[in-house]
């Protein structure tokens, strides 16, 4: 028995760390915790014999028939219906996704145009508020001018005239 970490097992067997963990679970090799906190697995010696006779792909190097999945070319005529079915399913899926993408782009365009319209309306409202403020100031100024003119005319209309004005002036001086 050798005590190894998952990383060491993965390196020896030429597999990923997670695959090494699954191998330990599948083979039911005993595990203990080391002082460094890492799991240590008791790997039996016969497991190393298996690791030496297979390469990283799980293919026996002495067997040159090419039965490794990585050597499979897909030219087997019996695979044709499966490949065709998978191609059809994937083609429909791609078409559906393209349709959803087109819908999403259209919805985004609508949202963008609504956003632009909202910004335009907000700018128009601000411009109208500025014009309204200018017009209010002009109206206030006009009211002040009209009131001053009204007071001047009122004073002129109510002022004494002719002989009555002379008598009034004389009384003020005498008075």
Secondary structure, DSSP 8 states (H G I E B T S, - for coil): -EEE-HHHHHHHHT--HHHHHHHHHHHT--EEE-TTS-EEEEE-HHHHHHHHHB-TTS-BTT--S--SGGG--S--GGGHHHHHHHHHHHHHHHHHHHHHHHHHHHHHHHHHHHHHHHHHHHHHHHHHHHHHHHHHHHHHHHHHHHHHHHHHHHHHHHS--HHHHHHHHHHHHH-
